[in-house]
């Protein structure tokens, strides 16, 4: 008996083979987590390199906050790993069973999927700023008052429950295999890690025209008037140009990062939940039921007044969001 056969006998006799056979397909659907595992050492290495470049400027780097950002990211990855296979992927798999077309994976369809995933990301990201329910999860990423690689890891552990992944289900329904949708999404997030920095200034004009760059994304994270709720793109910036949400970085003013109702806390749980708490508190105020429920889908800055009518405040990221 050779060594592989010995290993197989030990594995088969362990009693876990049946469990693995049931679990493996769920894990296969979440290939994106494997991509994140492989990319994480690169993320950590770049974050350390950047730290030594800007650690002397407290406006750009705070060691305690950077460490906290990685813990926030770890919480996000944990809930994604535990629950994506139970919540998101069954919906994708069901949509794929009723797919409109059988799309074979080729170079052309792979490139098409890459662009379509970014289009879905654009609308998901835009909704995450303009619909308070989605903003309640996304606000964690924007609540840092600094912009560096660790900010990219500053994510909300409730994301998988928040439902933003529903924006990608049409791709599975169209006929793209959900596994490949997840892979493209993961690679998109890997790309987006690299645009969370102040170290890289503007790039070649053609790159700045087509792609989301550190310059464009610094604008997205700014709370300066005129910058809020712009530059939603993931990999590409062309959708912002097409849909009227693009704003270039201006050299004449310093960027201020953060959210309009800034929260200062070191509690991970508080950073994950504070906007949900505020939203449900607003919903609990007296008034017509439909007006109260409106806090779920209205913009973050929308408020009700005492007579039940509504009014708009400044945009939620007008002076301090990201």
N, C-alpha and C positions, 0 to 999 in steps of 0.2 A: 504494500500500500504506500503510495507516494504522499508527499506532504500535503498537497491540496486535498487529496481524498481524506486524509486524517482530519484536516480542518473541517471539511464538510461533515464528517461523521460526528465530530464534537458539536458542531452547530446544530445538526439535525437532532441530536440527542438532548439538547439543552431545553427543549420545549418552547423556545422562543421563535422558532422558524415560522410557525403559523401566525404569531403576532406580527412578525416583521412583514410577512406576505400581505397582511391587512393594512399595515401602517405605511409601507413603502410607497404605494400610489399617492397617498396624501402628501408625503414628503416630496415626491417627484413634482407635484403641482406647485410646490413652493421653492423652486430652484433659485428664486431671487434671494432667498436667505443664504444659500451657498455662495452666491456672488458677493453678498455683503460680508460674509465671513472671510473670504479671500481678500476683499478690498480693505478690511479693517486695519491690518498692519500698515498698509500704505497711508491710510487716513491718519493713524497715530503718528507715523513718521513725519508726515508733512506738517501736522499740527505742532509737533515738537520743533521742527525747523523754523516754522513761522513764529513760535513762541520766543525763540532766542533772537529772532530778528526784531520783534516789537515789544518785548517784555518790559522795556524801560518806559513805555508810554502807557499810562493807566487809562487813557481814552480808548486805546485799541486792545489792550490785553489786561485781564485780571486772572491770575492763576486759579483762585478759588472758583470763579465763575466757569472757567474752562473745564475744570474737573467736574463741576456740577453739570455742565452741558453733556459731557460724556455719560454721566449717570442717567440723565434724561433720555439720551439716545439708547442706552442699554435697556431702560424700561420699555421704550417703544419697540425695540427689536424683540424683547421677550414676549410681549402681548401679540405681536405679529406672528411670531413663531408658534405660539400656543393656540391662537384662535383663527388665524387666516384660513387654515384648512377646514375649520368648522363653520365659518361664517361666509367668507368671500368666495372661496373656490367652489363650493357646491353650487352657488348661483351661476358662476361662470361655466361650470360643467353642464348645468341644466340648459343655459342659453346655447351652449355649443351643440347640444343634442338637437336643438331646433334651428340650427344654423341655416342661413339663407343660401350660402354657397360652400362648396368644398375648396378651400384655398390651399393649394400646395405650397410648401415653403420653398421658395427659390430666392435668388439674389434680389430679383425685382420685387417680389412680394415682401421680402424681409425689409428692404428699404422703405417700401410703402407702409408697412406696419410701424417702422421706426418713426415716420412722420406722423402717422395717425395717432400713435401713443402720445406723442408730444402735443398734438391738437387736443386730445382728451385731457392731458395734463393742464393745458392752458385753461380750459373751461372749468375743470375741477379746482384749479388754483384761484381762478377769478371768483368762483362761487365761495371759496373758502374765505374770501375777504368781504363779499357782499351779501352773504347769507349767514345770519348770526349763529345758527346751529353748527355750521361748518367752521366758522370763525372761532367758536368756543374751543375747538381742538387746535386749530392752526395758530392761535394767538401765542402759544408757548414758544413757537419758533421765532416769533417777532418780538418777544418781550425783552430780549437782550439789548442793552444800550451800547453794545460793541459789535463789531463785524470782523470775525476771523474764522478760521477753519473749524474751530470747535462749535461755532454757532450753527454750522450745518448739521451737527449731531443733536442739536437742541430740539427734540421732537416730543410729541405728546403720546403717552401710553394708551390714550383712548382712541387713537386714529382708526383702528380696525373696527371699533364699535360705532364710530361717527358716520361711516357710510360713504366716504369719498371715493372708495374703490368702485362704487356703482357707475361712475362716469366711464369706466373702461369696459363694462359689460357689453355695450353695443359691438365692440370689436369681436368678442366671442360669438355673439349672435350673427354677425356678418359672415363668420366662417374661419377666423383666425384661431388657431389652437390656443387655449388659455395658458398653457405652459409658456408659449412664446410671447404672449402678451405680458406675462409676469417677468420674463427675462428682459424684454425691452424696457419695461418700467424700472426694473432694478438698475440696468445700465444707465438709464436716464438719471436716476438718483445719484449714481456714482459720479457721473459728469457734473452734476450740480454741486457736489461737495467742493469742487475745485474753484467755483465762482464765489465762494464765501470768503473773500479776503480783501484787504486794503493794500497788500504788498504789490499785487499786479495792477498796473495802471491800464491805460487804453492799449488795445491791440491793433493789428492791421485793420484799416477801414473796411475791407471786405469781410473780415471775421466779425467786426462790430456790427456790420449790416445784417448778416445772416444768423449769427449765433448769439445766445445769451452769454455774456461775458461778466467778469468781475465788475466792470464799470456799470453795466446795465443792472446788475443785481444789487449793487450798493444803492442805487436809486430805489429799487423795490423795497429795500429794508429801511429807507429813510422816512422820517416823520416830518420833514420840511414841507411847507405848503407847496403844492404843485408836484410833489413826488409821490404822495400817498396814492395807493391803489393804481399803480402803473407797473409795467414790465413783469407780467405774469408768466412769461415763457419759461420752459424747462431747459431744453437743449437749444431750441431756436428762438430767435426774437422776431421772426417774420410774422407770427400770428398777432403779436402786439401791434406791429406796423399795419397789418391788414384790418384789425378790429379797433384801431384808434386808442390803444392804451399804452403806446410807447412814449417814453420821455427820456431824453439823453441826460447824462450827468453834466452838471454845470460847474465849471471851475471857479466861478465867482463866489460861491457860498460853501461853507463847510457842511457836511452831512451830519445830521443828528439822528441817531438810531434809537429805536424803542417804540412804544405804543402810546397812544394819547392818554389813556388812563393807566399810567405806568404802575407796575406792581414791584415792590421791593421785598423779597423774601428769599430765604435759602431753603425753604421746604419744597421738595420735589412734588409732593402731593398737592400743595397749594398752587404751584406753578402749572400743574396739569389741570386743575379743577376750578380756578378762580373765576373764569369767564362763564362756566356752566352755572356756578353758584349765583353770579350776578344776573344771568339770564333768567333763571328760575325765580329769583327774587323779584325781578321785574314782572314776570308772568303772574306772580302771586298777588300783585297789587289789584285792588278792586277795579272792575270795569267789564264791559261786554266780553263774552268768551272769545269771540273771533279776534277782537283787539288784543286780548291777552295772549292768544296763541300766535299772534302776528310776530311776537318776539322770536319765534323759531325761524321764520323765513325772511323777515325784514332785515335790512342792513344793520350792522352793529351799532351805528349811531342813532338809529330810529328810537324815539321815545314816545310814550303816551303822556298826555296831560290829564288833569283831574277830571275833565268832563268826558273823557273817553276818546276824544279826538287825538290825532297824532301830529307830531311835528318832527322835523329833522334837526339834529345837532350837527356839529362839524363831523366830517368823516372820521371813522374810528381810528384811522392811522394818519390823521391830518398833521398832528404835531409830534407823535411819538409811537410809531408802530413798526414792527418787523419781527 
